[in-house]
Amino acid sequence: MPTPAAVKPVETQEELTERDVRVQLAACYRLIAHFGMDDLVYTHISARVPGAENQFLINPYGLMFNEITASSLVKIDYDANIVDESPYEVNRAGFVIHSAIHMERPNVNCVLHTHTRAGITISCLKEGLMPLNQMALGFYGRVAYHDYEGVATNLDERERLVRDLDGKSVMILRNHGLLTAGRTVPEAFQLMYYLEQSCRIQVDVMATGGTINAVSEATADYTARQFDQMPRGKREWPALLRLLDAKDPSYRH
């Protein structure tokens, strides 16, 4: 296991090689599994290939998230062509959702999509995510919504996905799940971790049947702006890698 000093710090996106991004993305898959946010072999996380204008990495369809390694990730282009030889296919819905955002948002280098119990529960509520606690307040006024159109296998849905995301970094797919779009892999993971926690807390609060203590709009807006000033993912990422390295460092292979 690498010592803490041997764990590579989070670089800016411009400093990353394809190998760096592969390791980060494989780590992200393992972390999603570790924190109970995976769904068998379904859902997907993608990362843009450094130096390539129209290529991104995504999971090999059929592997559990805790099996994914840096070398097993599949490289595809915006036409769904597999760029490097791979024995695996790619989830069609994964291609549609992720290519839509990578094509139109050059500042987004990682897209993360989940089907968690709490996330789907909140996606089924008309009011969506409510500003009930400090974690959720970080997303106040910053959550996009996309209406359900069936399994996302139709290319023409890409335009509506990007339109509804509307430059934001967090989206709730109605009756479906959650999505985050980060400038880096660590940022996309951190956004999803706290979005998921916000959904779980809201489900728990609503289940109590008690009277909700509402936060004022002014306080909600102020808190969200405070979160905007904080680095997303950079501080905790080395610690998360140490967690994975202690548990199972095979994600790096």
N, C-alpha and C positions, 0 to 999 in steps of 0.2 A: 504493500500500500504506500502511495506517495506520502511523504511528510507534508504538513501544511505549507512549508516553504517551497516544496516542489510542485505544488498545484499552481498551474499557470493562471495569472490574474486575468480579469475580464478586459480584453482589449477593445479599442474602438472597432467598429465594423470594417473600416478600411484596412486595419492591420491583420485581419483574419485570412488564413488560407482555407482552401476547401477542407483540408484535414481538420483544422480547428473547428470549422462549422459542423463537420460530421460528428466530432466528439461532443460538441455542445448539444446538437440535436439528439443524438443517442442518449445523452444524459437526461435531456428533457423528457424523452419517452419513459425512461426508467423512473424519473421523479413523479411523473403523472401516475404511474403504476404504484409507486411506493405510497403516495398519499391517497390512494383509492379513487382516482379520477378516471380510470380507464374503463373500457367497455368491450371485454373479450378482444377480438382482433379488429374492432371497428373504431371509428373516429381517427383523427390524423393530425399530425403536426408537420409543418413544412418549413424549410429554410432556403433562402436564396443562395445560389452558388456564387461565391466571390469571383468577380471578373467576368461573369457570364451574364449577358443581358436578358436571356430568355430561358434560364434553367433553374430548377429548384430541386431539393432533396425531399423525399417523403418516405413513409414507412413501406416496407415490403408487405403486401397484402397477404395476411395469413399468419403472421407472427404476433404473439402476445407482446405487449409493450415491454415486459421485463425480459424479453429475449433479444430485443433489437440492439445491434452494435453499430459502430461507426461505419464499418465496411459493408454491412448489409443494407444500408439505406439506398434507395433507388433514385437515380438522377433522371429527371424527365424534363421535356421542354413544354412550351405553352400550347403545343398541338398534341400533347399526351404521348409523344414518342419517347421511348426509353433510350437515353443517350449512351449509357454504358451497359454492357452486357450484364444481365441479371436473371437468375432463375425465377424471380418473383414478378407477379403482376402488381398493378397499382389500383387502389379503390377508385372507381369512376367518380363517385361523389366527392372523394377527396381531391381529385384532379380539378373538378369543376369549381369547387369552393375556393381552393387555394390558388389556382391559376388566375381566377378573377381578381383577387386582391394583389397578387404579385405583379400582374400585368399593369394595373392602374395606379398602384401606390408604390413608387420607387423607394420611398423612405421606409417601407415595411420589409423587413428581412426575415421575419418569422411569423407564421400564422398558426394558431393553436385552437383546435375545436374539440369539445367534449360532449358526452351524453351522460352526465351524472344525474343521480336521482334528484338531488336538490336543484340542480340547474334546470332540469326539465320541468320540475314542479313550478319553479318561478316563471319559466317560459310559457306555462299554461295559464298564468294569471294575467288578466287584462291590465292590472296596474304594474306588472313587471317588478323590477327591483325597486324596493322602497328604501328611503334614507333613514334607516332605523338605528344604525350604530356607526361607530367610527370607521370600520372597514367599508361599509356601504357608502358612507358619506364621501369617501375618496372618489367615488364614481358619480357623484351627484351632477346631473346635467351632462354627463359624458357617456351615456349608454345609448347605443343605436339599437333599433329593432327591425327585424326582417320577417315578414309574414310567411307562414309555411306554404310551400308549393308542392309538397310531395318529396320523395327522395331526390336529392339534388344531382340528377344525372343529365339534365338538359342544359346545353350550352347557353341558351338564351337567358337562363336565370343569372348568369354572371353579371350582366349589366345591372340588374336590380339589386343584387348583393352589394355591389360597389356603390350604387346610388344610395342605398339605405345605410351603409356604413358611414357615408358622408364625412370622411376624413377623421372619424373617431378611431379609437384603439380598442374599444370594447363593444360587442354586439350580442344581444340575446336573439337567437333564432326562435321565433314563436313556435310553441308546441314541439320543440326539437332539441335545443341545447344552447351551449355557450360558445363564444368565439372571442379570441383576443388577437390583436395584430401589433407586434412589437418591432421596434427598430433593431433589436437584438433578440437572440434566443432567451437570455436571462430576463429581459424585460417582458417578453410574452408570457413566460412562465410565472413571473411574479404577479402580473396582472391577473392571470387565470387563478392562481392560488387564492388571492384575496377576493376575486369575484366569486369563486366557489364558496369560500368561507362566508361571504355576505349572504349568499343564497341559503346556505345551511342555517345560519342564524335566523334569517327571516322565516324559514319554515318552522323552526323551533319556537320563535316568538308567537307566530300565528297559532300554533298548536296549543299554547297555554290558554287561549281564550281571554286573556287579560286585556286591560285597557292600555293601548300603546302610548308611550310618552313621546310625543312628536318633537322633533327638532325644528327650530324656526328656519325659514328659507334663507335668512341672512347668515345664520350660523352654518347651514349646510353649504352654502356657496363659499363662505370663508374657508371651511375645512377642505373642500375640494381644491381650492386654489393653493392651500398649504401642501396638499399631496402633490400637486403639479410641480412644486419646487423640489421634490425629493427624487433622488436617483432611483430608477425602477430596475431592480434586480441586481445591480452591480455590487451592492454591499453583501448580500447573502449568498451569491453564487459560489464563491470559493468554499464556503461552509457546506453548501449542498453537495458540491463535488466530493468533499471529504466524507460526507455521509455515504455517498454511493461507493466511494473507493473502499471504505471500511466494510460495506455490505457485500458488494460484488463489482470489482473493477472491470469486468468483461465488456462493459459498454464501450470501452475505449478501443477495442479490437476491430 
